[in-house]
Amino acid sequence: MNMKTSKQISAVAVALLALGLSACGNVSRNVAKDGANAQQLVWPNPNDVTPMHRGGTFPELAALRQVHAGLDKQQISQLIGWPHFVEGVWGVREWNYVFSFREADSGQVTVCQFKILFDEDKLARSFYWKPEECSRYMNPPPPPPVAKSPRQETTLSTDALFAFDRYSLEDITNGGRSQLNALAASLLEQKDRIAHIGVLGYTDRLGSDAYNQMLSQRRAQTVAKYLAAKGVPDLLISAEGRGKADPVVQCADQKRSKLIDCLAPNRRVVVRVDSRSD
């Protein structure tokens, strides 16, 4: 062991001995028996820390955030070290620290004081910061914001797109062509970011399942062909008929004309656009 190492060990031993022997009492006035508070909180001068803690230490945030009520002094010391002042260790019910924190955004260092009060069984019960805003370092970082879904969805009424009970390109109404032209233009603007375009056709519950499946499939295919004809890459597009599945509204039985009107939202084509993740 070289002389420098020997001196360092001696300095640590002397400091620990001083802490153990100098149980001179609490800094604060009349710490409650249950450690929940004190009649008067008193903060030691930061310049009075022991030499090894001069300027404060940088605690590991993960360890600091594990400090909680009910831990004994040994457990506290394993997480954040022994107290930074010569106030005693075993015979007192208050520990004080000076911690330094480097701000992630600016790189500046914030210096805070941290105080723990113990109950008569020497278990940690209450915690204090100076300034109080430093308590934020005890809080875990907020969860990352939920990423917005890369999926965009456009719903088109088939009553507006097609003539009644029709599905071919020639059956698309003038209003339907205007809607599809606008949609195609929007897709072309973002085509380099698009991973997939799903065209889903739906019908209402009137009619047989087989017929509704066929009608919804052909309408979805027609919309997909129209978009491709406008320049949207057809390799990105898929078409699927879902018949009467996933109804938007439920309508009670009534006169047929009124029932048809009520079920109109279910007769639709949904265009789902998934963006690339890269």
Buried (B, 14 or more C-beta within 10 A) or exposed (E): EEEEEEEEEEEEEEBBEEBEEBBEEBBBEEBBEBBEBBEEBEEBEBEEBBEBBEEBBEBEBEEBBBBEBEBEBEBBBEBBBBBBBBBBBEBBBBBBBBBEBEEEEEEEEBBBBBBBBBBEEBBBBBBBBBEEEBBEBBEEEEEEEEEEEEEBEBEBBBBBBBEEEBBEEEBBBEEBEEBBEEBBEBBBEEBEEBEBBBBBBBBBBBBEEEEBBBBBBBBBBBBBBBBBEBEBEEEBBBBBBBBBBEBEEEBEEEEEEEBBEBBBBBBBBBBBBBBEEE
